[in-house]
Amino acid sequence: MKVRLLKEEYLKSDNLFDDFCNNLIEGDIDHFSEDEYILPELRPFPFYLAYKDADQLEKSFMEAFKIIKEDYIKIDREITMSQQFWHSLLLVNFRDYVIEEHPAVTTNKNRFKNIVIKSFDWENYIYKCLLAVEYAVDNLPEVEHDLFYSAVINNLDLYNYLIKYTVTRNDKFIINVLKIVERNNLSTLMKSQIKDRPDLGKDERYGRRVIFEFNKDYPVVLSPMMDIDDMESLLLNHLSKYKS
């Protein structure tokens, strides 16, 4: 499968939306850089996962995890962590799939920007899924992969906060935090809003404040290096600071 990279300046151009809608991107050689990759055949997967229905959310995330693990995880990380690669793939190779799954991208420019050419960072669902699969494959026996994926889905707000910052974007740290949350049945609490704390922000969540405390401790306390039992004690201690 050939993936030709679109020029970065073209990906930022005002013409991109109209060209995508009118299927004019692939036919113009001037849109492409000189870089291309010859890869094994790649399948599209659910790449925008803003579902309110819990069952649909879980089903789509699990499908994404499965296909990324089977088709993408062995590709050079320099490629899979490239925003230019993913935007090119969605706009050209997977254009039909994108439109079929999200028809609004051809009628609403804001939806197009938010779904198809979203910045490749912690807010991007492809980025979230890629990291989760990397963490599972690199650190866990295969029989535990689905349990970890379920923990990510059940604690998505917390997971987002963990991968947002360099200090906590650590595979073993994230795996252990999610294990601790799951085995202490803290998922609901961690995503809940903290009440009656005017000294905090307007929409503070228990999980975010706990991770804030870990960040604040670093590097005096090297929490990413801790074993899971010591980390559990520290996490519960941080949580107690905000529980009434």
Secondary structure by P-SEA (a helix, b strand, c coil): cbbbbcccccccccaaaaaaaaccccccccccccccccccbbbbcccccccccaaaaaaaaaaaaaaaaaccccccccccccaaaaaaaaaccaaaaaaaacccccccaaaaaaccccccccccaaaaaaaaaaaaaacccccaaaaaaaaaaacaaaaaaaacccccccaaaaaaaaaaaaaacccccccccccccccccccccaaaaaaaaaaaaccccccccccaaaaaaaaaaaaaaccc
